[in-house]
Amino acid sequence: MIDIPLHRQFAGQARLVRLLLWRIGDTTDIETCLDMAKNAHMITDDDKAFIRECLAREEEHRNLSGVNETAGIPVDEETILRLRRCVNKLNQADSA
C-alpha cells in the first residue's frame, strides 16, 4: 500500500469537505454553506469552527509543497481522522 504523506491527505480531505459544503449550500459561499449544514444538524458548532480553520489552512497549504505542517495546524493523523468524520457527516446527512 502506498503511504500518502499526511499533508496531501489533509489537502484532499479539506477539498472534499469544501465540495460537499458547496453541494449542500448550493453556493460557493463557505459561511452560508457552513450555516446551512449546521442548521440542518449535519455538523456541530465545534465541527463548523474546525472545518473553517482547516479550509483556511488548506488554501494556504496549496502554495506549500512537501511540508508536514500547515501554518497553525499540525497535520497529524488525528486531524485527518476528524476531517474524515466531517466528510462522513456531510455525505450521510446530505444523501438522506
N, CA, C and O atoms as CSV, one atom per row, in Angstrom:
chain,resi,resn,atom,element,x,y,z
A,1,MET,N,N,0.839,-1.175,0.000
A,1,MET,CA,C,0.000,0.000,0.000
A,1,MET,C,C,0.886,1.241,0.000
A,1,MET,O,O,1.892,1.301,0.708
A,2,ILE,N,N,0.504,2.213,-0.791
A,2,ILE,CA,C,1.274,3.450,-0.894
A,2,ILE,C,C,0.996,4.312,0.335
A,2,ILE,O,O,-0.151,4.495,0.742
A,3,ASP,N,N,2.072,4.836,0.914
A,3,ASP,CA,C,1.949,5.694,2.081
A,3,ASP,C,C,1.836,7.141,1.610
A,3,ASP,O,O,2.827,7.746,1.203
A,4,ILE,N,N,0.631,7.688,1.666
A,4,ILE,CA,C,0.400,9.060,1.215
A,4,ILE,C,C,0.768,10.011,2.342
A,4,ILE,O,O,0.306,9.843,3.470
A,5,PRO,N,N,1.597,11.011,2.047
A,5,PRO,CA,C,2.003,11.964,3.087
A,5,PRO,C,C,0.789,12.635,3.738
A,5,PRO,O,O,-0.220,12.887,3.078
A,6,LEU,N,N,0.897,12.919,5.029
A,6,LEU,CA,C,-0.212,13.497,5.772
A,6,LEU,C,C,-0.671,14.837,5.197
A,6,LEU,O,O,-1.869,15.120,5.168
A,7,HIS,N,N,0.272,15.661,4.740
A,7,HIS,CA,C,-0.145,16.967,4.213
A,7,HIS,C,C,-0.990,16.817,2.952
A,7,HIS,O,O,-1.856,17.651,2.690
A,8,ARG,N,N,-0.755,15.778,2.175
A,8,ARG,CA,C,-1.575,15.532,0.974
A,8,ARG,C,C,-2.937,14.978,1.359
A,8,ARG,O,O,-3.948,15.325,0.748
A,9,GLN,N,N,-2.967,14.109,2.378
A,9,GLN,CA,C,-4.249,13.611,2.871
A,9,GLN,C,C,-5.096,14.767,3.407
A,9,GLN,O,O,-6.298,14.845,3.152
A,10,PHE,N,N,-4.441,15.665,4.157
A,10,PHE,CA,C,-5.121,16.833,4.703
A,10,PHE,C,C,-5.734,17.667,3.583
A,10,PHE,O,O,-6.910,18.028,3.639
A,11,ALA,N,N,-4.939,17.967,2.577
A,11,ALA,CA,C,-5.418,18.784,1.464
A,11,ALA,C,C,-6.587,18.113,0.764
A,11,ALA,O,O,-7.578,18.772,0.450
A,12,GLY,N,N,-6.488,16.824,0.517
A,12,GLY,CA,C,-7.557,16.101,-0.162
A,12,GLY,C,C,-8.851,16.075,0.637
A,12,GLY,O,O,-9.930,16.281,0.082
A,13,GLN,N,N,-8.748,15.827,1.924
A,13,GLN,CA,C,-9.934,15.794,2.769
A,13,GLN,C,C,-10.573,17.178,2.891
A,13,GLN,O,O,-11.797,17.302,2.859
A,14,ALA,N,N,-9.746,18.216,3.030
A,14,ALA,CA,C,-10.276,19.577,3.130
A,14,ALA,C,C,-10.989,19.969,1.837
A,14,ALA,O,O,-12.039,20.609,1.880
A,15,ARG,N,N,-10.436,19.596,0.706
A,15,ARG,CA,C,-11.073,19.908,-0.578
A,15,ARG,C,C,-12.386,19.150,-0.739
A,15,ARG,O,O,-13.348,19.679,-1.296
A,16,LEU,N,N,-12.424,17.922,-0.256
A,16,LEU,CA,C,-13.662,17.148,-0.309
A,16,LEU,C,C,-14.733,17.785,0.578
A,16,LEU,O,O,-15.896,17.867,0.182
A,17,VAL,N,N,-14.350,18.234,1.766
A,17,VAL,CA,C,-15.292,18.928,2.644
A,17,VAL,C,C,-15.836,20.160,1.929
A,17,VAL,O,O,-17.040,20.415,1.957
A,18,ARG,N,N,-14.958,20.920,1.292
A,18,ARG,CA,C,-15.386,22.125,0.573
A,18,ARG,C,C,-16.409,21.775,-0.509
A,18,ARG,O,O,-17.432,22.449,-0.630
A,19,LEU,N,N,-16.146,20.737,-1.288
A,19,LEU,CA,C,-17.077,20.340,-2.349
A,19,LEU,C,C,-18.425,19.896,-1.789
A,19,LEU,O,O,-19.473,20.241,-2.336
A,20,LEU,N,N,-18.396,19.137,-0.707
A,20,LEU,CA,C,-19.645,18.706,-0.081
A,20,LEU,C,C,-20.438,19.899,0.440
A,20,LEU,O,O,-21.660,19.952,0.296
A,21,LEU,N,N,-19.741,20.851,1.042
A,21,LEU,CA,C,-20.424,22.048,1.534
A,21,LEU,C,C,-21.048,22.835,0.384
A,21,LEU,O,O,-22.178,23.311,0.499
A,22,TRP,N,N,-20.325,22.971,-0.711
A,22,TRP,CA,C,-20.876,23.679,-1.866
A,22,TRP,C,C,-22.145,22.996,-2.357
A,22,TRP,O,O,-23.108,23.662,-2.738
A,23,ARG,N,N,-22.143,21.675,-2.346
A,23,ARG,CA,C,-23.329,20.932,-2.791
A,23,ARG,C,C,-24.489,21.133,-1.819
A,23,ARG,O,O,-25.630,21.326,-2.239
A,24,ILE,N,N,-24.199,21.090,-0.536
A,24,ILE,CA,C,-25.235,21.259,0.473
A,24,ILE,C,C,-25.836,22.656,0.416
A,24,ILE,O,O,-27.054,22.822,0.476
A,25,GLY,N,N,-24.969,23.662,0.299
A,25,GLY,CA,C,-25.430,25.041,0.306
A,25,GLY,C,C,-25.863,25.571,-1.043
A,25,GLY,O,O,-26.473,26.637,-1.128
A,26,ASP,N,N,-25.554,24.837,-2.096
A,26,ASP,CA,C,-25.848,25.255,-3.457
A,26,ASP,C,C,-25.275,26.645,-3.741
A,26,ASP,O,O,-25.869,27.453,-4.456
A,27,THR,N,N,-24.100,26.895,-3.157
A,27,THR,CA,C,-23.369,28.144,-3.352
A,27,THR,C,C,-21.903,27.875,-3.029
A,27,THR,O,O,-21.565,26.864,-2.414
A,28,THR,N,N,-21.049,28.785,-3.449
A,28,THR,CA,C,-19.630,28.649,-3.098
A,28,THR,C,C,-19.262,29.519,-1.897
A,28,THR,O,O,-18.092,29.587,-1.521
A,29,ASP,N,N,-20.236,30.177,-1.298
A,29,ASP,CA,C,-20.006,30.967,-0.090
A,29,ASP,C,C,-19.914,30.006,1.100
A,29,ASP,O,O,-20.925,29.486,1.572
A,30,ILE,N,N,-18.695,29.783,1.572
A,30,ILE,CA,C,-18.458,28.779,2.617
A,30,ILE,C,C,-19.234,29.087,3.887
A,30,ILE,O,O,-19.769,28.171,4.511
A,31,GLU,N,N,-19.311,30.339,4.282
A,31,GLU,CA,C,-20.043,30.685,5.508
A,31,GLU,C,C,-21.516,30.325,5.390
A,31,GLU,O,O,-22.102,29.806,6.340
A,32,THR,N,N,-22.113,30.591,4.253
A,32,THR,CA,C,-23.505,30.215,4.020
A,32,THR,C,C,-23.656,28.706,4.080
A,32,THR,O,O,-24.595,28.196,4.690
A,33,CYS,N,N,-22.740,27.995,3.453
A,33,CYS,CA,C,-22.783,26.529,3.439
A,33,CYS,C,C,-22.627,25.956,4.843
A,33,CYS,O,O,-23.353,25.039,5.227
A,34,LEU,N,N,-21.677,26.497,5.611
A,34,LEU,CA,C,-21.491,26.037,6.983
A,34,LEU,C,C,-22.742,26.278,7.810
A,34,LEU,O,O,-23.149,25.419,8.593
A,35,ASP,N,N,-23.351,27.441,7.640
A,35,ASP,CA,C,-24.590,27.740,8.372
A,35,ASP,C,C,-25.702,26.775,7.995
A,35,ASP,O,O,-26.439,26.304,8.862
A,36,MET,N,N,-25.826,26.481,6.708
A,36,MET,CA,C,-26.871,25.548,6.261
A,36,MET,C,C,-26.633,24.151,6.820
A,36,MET,O,O,-27.570,23.489,7.266
A,37,ALA,N,N,-25.385,23.704,6.796
A,37,ALA,CA,C,-25.061,22.376,7.341
A,37,ALA,C,C,-25.320,22.330,8.839
A,37,ALA,O,O,-25.818,21.328,9.352
A,38,LYS,N,N,-24.990,23.393,9.535
A,38,LYS,CA,C,-25.219,23.466,10.986
A,38,LYS,C,C,-26.715,23.475,11.277
A,38,LYS,O,O,-27.179,22.742,12.151
A,39,ASN,N,N,-27.476,24.300,10.553
A,39,ASN,CA,C,-28.919,24.392,10.761
A,39,ASN,C,C,-29.644,23.090,10.425
A,39,ASN,O,O,-30.709,22.809,10.973
A,40,ALA,N,N,-29.068,22.307,9.533
A,40,ALA,CA,C,-29.641,21.003,9.167
A,40,ALA,C,C,-29.154,19.890,10.099
A,40,ALA,O,O,-29.443,18.715,9.873
A,41,HIS,N,N,-28.423,20.261,11.132
A,41,HIS,CA,C,-27.892,19.317,12.131
A,41,HIS,C,C,-26.936,18.285,11.540
A,41,HIS,O,O,-26.836,17.163,12.035
A,42,MET,N,N,-26.241,18.674,10.487
A,42,MET,CA,C,-25.232,17.806,9.889
A,42,MET,C,C,-23.922,17.908,10.654
A,42,MET,O,O,-23.186,16.930,10.787
A,43,ILE,N,N,-23.638,19.112,11.159
A,43,ILE,CA,C,-22.400,19.357,11.894
A,43,ILE,C,C,-22.708,20.150,13.156
A,43,ILE,O,O,-23.765,20.772,13.271
A,44,THR,N,N,-21.778,20.121,14.092
A,44,THR,CA,C,-21.911,20.863,15.340
A,44,THR,C,C,-21.165,22.197,15.226
A,44,THR,O,O,-20.490,22.464,14.231
A,45,ASP,N,N,-21.302,23.019,16.254
A,45,ASP,CA,C,-20.536,24.265,16.287
A,45,ASP,C,C,-19.038,23.988,16.283
A,45,ASP,O,O,-18.273,24.700,15.633
A,46,ASP,N,N,-18.618,22.950,17.012
A,46,ASP,CA,C,-17.197,22.580,17.031
A,46,ASP,C,C,-16.720,22.145,15.645
A,46,ASP,O,O,-15.633,22.524,15.207
A,47,ASP,N,N,-17.536,21.351,14.963
A,47,ASP,CA,C,-17.197,20.930,13.599
A,47,ASP,C,C,-17.078,22.146,12.687
A,47,ASP,O,O,-16.160,22.240,11.872
A,48,LYS,N,N,-18.013,23.067,12.835
A,48,LYS,CA,C,-18.032,24.265,12.000
A,48,LYS,C,C,-16.734,25.065,12.151
A,48,LYS,O,O,-16.127,25.473,11.162
A,49,ALA,N,N,-16.324,25.279,13.389
A,49,ALA,CA,C,-15.076,26.018,13.637
A,49,ALA,C,C,-13.868,25.257,13.097
A,49,ALA,O,O,-12.975,25.846,12.488
A,50,PHE,N,N,-13.849,23.933,13.325
A,50,PHE,CA,C,-12.750,23.097,12.845
A,50,PHE,C,C,-12.672,23.131,11.317
A,50,PHE,O,O,-11.590,23.289,10.751
A,51,ILE,N,N,-13.815,22.984,10.659
A,51,ILE,CA,C,-13.849,22.986,9.198
A,51,ILE,C,C,-13.387,24.341,8.661
A,51,ILE,O,O,-12.595,24.400,7.721
A,52,ARG,N,N,-13.875,25.415,9.247
A,52,ARG,CA,C,-13.490,26.752,8.808
A,52,ARG,C,C,-11.968,26.914,8.875
A,52,ARG,O,O,-11.349,27.423,7.941
A,53,GLU,N,N,-11.378,26.479,9.983
A,53,GLU,CA,C,-9.926,26.589,10.165
A,53,GLU,C,C,-9.178,25.717,9.152
A,53,GLU,O,O,-8.189,26.153,8.564
A,54,CYS,N,N,-9.649,24.500,8.954
A,54,CYS,CA,C,-8.986,23.600,8.008
A,54,CYS,C,C,-9.058,24.124,6.577
A,54,CYS,O,O,-8.084,24.033,5.830
A,55,LEU,N,N,-10.203,24.671,6.198
A,55,LEU,CA,C,-10.331,25.196,4.845
A,55,LEU,C,C,-9.401,26.383,4.628
A,55,LEU,O,O,-8.804,26.527,3.561
A,56,ALA,N,N,-9.283,27.221,5.633
A,56,ALA,CA,C,-8.359,28.355,5.526
A,56,ALA,C,C,-6.919,27.864,5.400
A,56,ALA,O,O,-6.146,28.392,4.601
A,57,ARG,N,N,-6.561,26.854,6.191
A,57,ARG,CA,C,-5.194,26.318,6.140
A,57,ARG,C,C,-4.931,25.597,4.825
A,57,ARG,O,O,-3.819,25.643,4.300
A,58,GLU,N,N,-5.949,24.934,4.294
A,58,GLU,CA,C,-5.772,24.238,3.015
A,58,GLU,C,C,-5.472,25.245,1.912
A,58,GLU,O,O,-4.642,24.983,1.042
A,59,GLU,N,N,-6.138,26.387,1.942
A,59,GLU,CA,C,-5.865,27.410,0.939
A,59,GLU,C,C,-4.418,27.888,1.039
A,59,GLU,O,O,-3.747,28.061,0.022
A,60,GLU,N,N,-3.938,28.102,2.268
A,60,GLU,CA,C,-2.541,28.490,2.463
A,60,GLU,C,C,-1.604,27.362,2.038
A,60,GLU,O,O,-0.533,27.603,1.482
A,61,HIS,N,N,-2.023,26.137,2.308
A,61,HIS,CA,C,-1.214,24.946,2.053
A,61,HIS,C,C,-0.979,24.700,0.563
A,61,HIS,O,O,0.031,24.106,0.183
A,62,ARG,N,N,-1.896,25.148,-0.272
A,62,ARG,CA,C,-1.754,24.921,-1.718
A,62,ARG,C,C,-0.431,25.440,-2.270
A,62,ARG,O,O,0.114,24.900,-3.233
A,63,ASN,N,N,0.069,26.487,-1.644
A,63,ASN,CA,C,1.316,27.084,-2.119
A,63,ASN,C,C,2.556,26.429,-1.512
A,63,ASN,O,O,3.677,26.744,-1.911
A,64,LEU,N,N,2.371,25.543,-0.573
A,64,LEU,CA,C,3.491,24.845,0.055
A,64,LEU,C,C,3.582,23.436,-0.514
A,64,LEU,O,O,2.565,22.853,-0.892
A,65,SER,N,N,4.766,22.894,-0.576
A,65,SER,CA,C,4.890,21.505,-1.022
A,65,SER,C,C,5.886,20.780,-0.140
A,65,SER,O,O,6.908,21.332,0.266
A,66,GLY,N,N,5.565,19.542,0.142
A,66,GLY,CA,C,6.467,18.716,0.928
A,66,GLY,C,C,6.563,19.102,2.386
A,66,GLY,O,O,7.566,18.810,3.037
A,67,VAL,N,N,5.542,19.753,2.910
A,67,VAL,CA,C,5.564,20.194,4.302
A,67,VAL,C,C,4.551,19.376,5.091
A,67,VAL,O,O,3.430,19.168,4.628
A,68,ASN,N,N,4.930,18.916,6.266
A,68,ASN,CA,C,4.026,18.116,7.087
A,68,ASN,C,C,3.226,18.952,8.061
A,68,ASN,O,O,2.546,18.412,8.934
A,69,GLU,N,N,3.299,20.256,7.923
A,69,GLU,CA,C,2.553,21.113,8.828
A,69,GLU,C,C,2.113,22.351,8.067
A,69,GLU,O,O,2.895,22.941,7.321
A,70,THR,N,N,0.870,22.740,8.256
A,70,THR,CA,C,0.396,23.978,7.678
A,70,THR,C,C,0.446,25.030,8.762
A,70,THR,O,O,0.546,24.705,9.946
A,71,ALA,N,N,0.378,26.262,8.375
A,71,ALA,CA,C,0.506,27.362,9.332
A,71,ALA,C,C,-0.552,27.246,10.422
A,71,ALA,O,O,-1.740,27.435,10.160
A,72,GLY,N,N,-0.129,26.942,11.625
A,72,GLY,CA,C,-1.037,26.924,12.766
A,72,GLY,C,C,-1.700,25.598,13.068
A,72,GLY,O,O,-2.098,25.377,14.212
A,73,ILE,N,N,-1.837,24.716,12.115
A,73,ILE,CA,C,-2.493,23.425,12.362
A,73,ILE,C,C,-1.507,22.305,12.087
A,73,ILE,O,O,-1.091,22.116,10.944
A,74,PRO,N,N,-1.124,21.554,13.123
A,74,PRO,CA,C,-0.277,20.385,12.861
A,74,PRO,C,C,-1.083,19.370,12.049
A,74,PRO,O,O,-2.234,19.076,12.371
A,75,VAL,N,N,-0.483,18.858,11.029
A,75,VAL,CA,C,-1.154,17.851,10.214
A,75,VAL,C,C,-0.749,16.497,10.758
A,75,VAL,O,O,0.294,15.943,10.410
A,76,ASP,N,N,-1.600,15.986,11.615
A,76,ASP,CA,C,-1.342,14.679,12.199
A,76,ASP,C,C,-2.506,13.752,11.861
A,76,ASP,O,O,-3.492,14.166,11.252
A,77,GLU,N,N,-2.374,12.513,12.261
A,77,GLU,CA,C,-3.403,11.535,11.926
A,77,GLU,C,C,-4.743,11.884,12.552
A,77,GLU,O,O,-5.785,11.611,11.957
A,78,GLU,N,N,-4.743,12.482,13.740
A,78,GLU,CA,C,-5.998,12.856,14.394
A,78,GLU,C,C,-6.736,13.927,13.591
A,78,GLU,O,O,-7.961,13.883,13.478
A,79,THR,N,N,-6.000,14.881,13.037
A,79,THR,CA,C,-6.613,15.913,12.202
A,79,THR,C,C,-7.249,15.284,10.970
A,79,THR,O,O,-8.371,15.627,10.598
A,80,ILE,N,N,-6.530,14.368,10.343
A,80,ILE,CA,C,-7.055,13.675,9.164
A,80,ILE,C,C,-8.305,12.885,9.523
A,80,ILE,O,O,-9.296,12.928,8.795
A,81,LEU,N,N,-8.269,12.169,10.631
A,81,LEU,CA,C,-9.436,11.383,11.057
A,81,LEU,C,C,-10.636,12.274,11.341
A,81,LEU,O,O,-11.765,11.925,10.993
A,82,ARG,N,N,-10.401,13.423,11.972
A,82,ARG,CA,C,-11.515,14.331,12.255
A,82,ARG,C,C,-12.095,14.893,10.957
A,82,ARG,O,O,-13.313,15.011,10.826
A,83,LEU,N,N,-11.243,15.237,10.009
A,83,LEU,CA,C,-11.740,15.696,8.709
A,83,LEU,C,C,-12.564,14.603,8.027
A,83,LEU,O,O,-13.600,14.889,7.428
A,84,ARG,N,N,-12.111,13.366,8.116
A,84,ARG,CA,C,-12.862,12.248,7.516
A,84,ARG,C,C,-14.219,12.075,8.187
A,84,ARG,O,O,-15.207,11.761,7.524
A,85,ARG,N,N,-14.268,12.280,9.499
A,85,ARG,CA,C,-15.554,12.201,10.202
A,85,ARG,C,C,-16.496,13.308,9.721
A,85,ARG,O,O,-17.697,13.086,9.567
A,86,CYS,N,N,-15.946,14.488,9.487
A,86,CYS,CA,C,-16.759,15.586,8.960
A,86,CYS,C,C,-17.272,15.255,7.558
A,86,CYS,O,O,-18.432,15.518,7.240
A,87,VAL,N,N,-16.413,14.681,6.728
A,87,VAL,CA,C,-16.833,14.248,5.388
A,87,VAL,C,C,-17.989,13.269,5.505
A,87,VAL,O,O,-18.987,13.398,4.795
A,88,ASN,N,N,-17.864,12.289,6.398
A,88,ASN,CA,C,-18.923,11.299,6.571
A,88,ASN,C,C,-20.227,11.942,7.024
A,88,ASN,O,O,-21.296,11.604,6.517
A,89,LYS,N,N,-20.143,12.864,7.972
A,89,LYS,CA,C,-21.352,13.543,8.451
A,89,LYS,C,C,-22.039,14.306,7.318
A,89,LYS,O,O,-23.254,14.219,7.145
A,90,LEU,N,N,-21.246,15.053,6.553
A,90,LEU,CA,C,-21.811,15.837,5.470
A,90,LEU,C,C,-22.351,14.957,4.361
A,90,LEU,O,O,-23.389,15.272,3.779
A,91,ASN,N,N,-21.684,13.879,4.059
A,91,ASN,CA,C,-22.103,12.990,2.989
A,91,ASN,C,C,-23.325,12.182,3.380
A,91,ASN,O,O,-24.248,12.055,2.575
A,92,GLN,N,N,-23.366,11.632,4.580
A,92,GLN,CA,C,-24.501,10.823,5.016
A,92,GLN,C,C,-25.748,11.669,5.183
A,92,GLN,O,O,-26.835,11.274,4.760
A,93,ALA,N,N,-25.596,12.814,5.788
A,93,ALA,CA,C,-26.751,13.666,6.036
A,93,ALA,C,C,-27.318,14.202,4.726
A,93,ALA,O,O,-28.533,14.344,4.589
A,94,ASP,N,N,-26.459,14.497,3.776
A,94,ASP,CA,C,-26.914,15.058,2.511
A,94,ASP,C,C,-27.693,14.046,1.696
A,94,ASP,O,O,-28.641,14.415,1.002
A,95,SER,N,N,-27.318,12.784,1.763
A,95,SER,CA,C,-27.959,11.777,0.936
A,95,SER,C,C,-29.239,11.224,1.547
A,95,SER,O,O,-29.961,10.469,0.895
A,96,ALA,N,N,-29.526,11.588,2.779
A,96,ALA,CA,C,-30.727,11.052,3.461
A,96,ALA,C,C,-31.984,11.745,3.048
A,96,ALA,O,O,-33.064,11.406,3.533
